[in-house]
């Protein structure tokens, strides 16, 4: 059907940067909103940023000014540029996409990628 594959996670020092990628593939007619969510230890999964097919974005207050979400519609890929990383950014980051296939329209989740900010 549809698969979302994240990449780019890893270990980074405070103040450092990472760029996450999420590629959607499969039986895709169109990809609508894409987003990044994160879940840290002991907390529920929460929105980091999302972006509509037209390029409108919104961000969690905690990442405004530091993170930038973007997308390449031709590649069905979303990105999350993370700068000035802080310890509290440590989490598993999940890609989300709402996808119109030839038979339905629903949300999909990636399996997640670990981001660890540590000195």
Residue pairs with C-beta under 8 A, 6 or more apart in sequence:
1 26
1 27
1 101
2 24
2 25
2 26
2 27
2 28
2 97
2 99
2 101
2 108
3 24
3 25
3 26
3 108
4 22
4 23
4 24
4 95
4 96
4 97
4 108
4 109
4 110
5 22
5 23
5 25
5 110
5 111
6 20
6 21
6 22
6 93
6 94
6 95
6 110
6 111
6 112
6 113
7 20
7 21
7 22
7 23
7 113
8 18
8 19
8 20
8 21
8 113
9 18
9 20
9 93
9 113
9 114
9 115
10 18
10 114
10 115
10 116
11 116
11 118
12 18
12 85
12 115
12 116
12 117
13 85
13 117
13 118
13 119
14 85
14 86
14 87
14 117
14 118
14 119
15 84
15 85
16 85
16 117
17 81
17 82
17 83
17 84
17 85
18 82
18 85
18 115
19 79
19 80
19 81
19 82
20 36
20 79
20 80
20 82
20 93
20 95
20 113
20 115
21 77
21 78
21 79
22 34
22 36
22 77
22 78
22 79
22 80
22 95
22 97
22 110
23 75
23 76
23 77
24 31
24 34
24 76
24 77
24 97
24 99
24 108
25 76
26 99
26 101
27 101
27 102
27 103
28 76
28 99
28 100
28 101
29 99
29 100
29 101
29 102
30 53
30 99
30 100
31 53
31 73
31 76
31 97
31 98
31 99
31 100
32 52
32 53
32 97
32 98
32 99
32 100
32 105
33 50
33 51
33 52
33 53
33 96
33 97
33 98
34 50
34 51
34 69
34 71
34 78
34 95
34 96
34 97
34 98
35 47
35 48
35 49
35 50
35 51
35 69
35 78
35 95
35 96
35 97
36 47
36 48
36 49
36 50
36 69
36 78
36 80
36 93
36 94
36 95
36 96
37 45
37 46
37 47
37 48
37 93
37 94
37 96
38 45
38 46
38 48
38 89
38 91
38 92
38 93
38 94
38 115
39 45
39 46
39 91
39 92
39 94
39 112
40 88
40 90
40 91
40 92
45 94
46 60
47 60
48 59
48 60
48 63
48 67
48 69
48 80
48 93
49 57
49 58
49 59
49 60
49 63
49 67
49 68
49 69
49 80
50 57
50 58
50 69
50 96
51 57
51 69
51 70
51 71
51 78
53 73
55 71
57 69
59 67
59 69
62 88
63 82
63 89
66 82
66 83
66 84
66 85
67 80
67 81
67 82
67 83
68 80
68 81
68 83
69 78
69 79
69 80
69 81
70 78
70 79
70 81
71 77
71 78
71 79
72 79
78 95
78 97
80 93
82 89
82 115
85 115
85 117
86 117
87 117
87 118
88 117
89 115
89 117
90 115
90 116
90 117
90 118
91 115
92 112
92 113
92 114
92 115
93 112
93 113
93 114
93 115
94 109
94 110
94 111
94 112
95 109
95 110
96 107
96 108
96 109
96 110
97 107
97 108
98 105
98 106
98 107
98 108
99 105
99 106
99 107
99 108
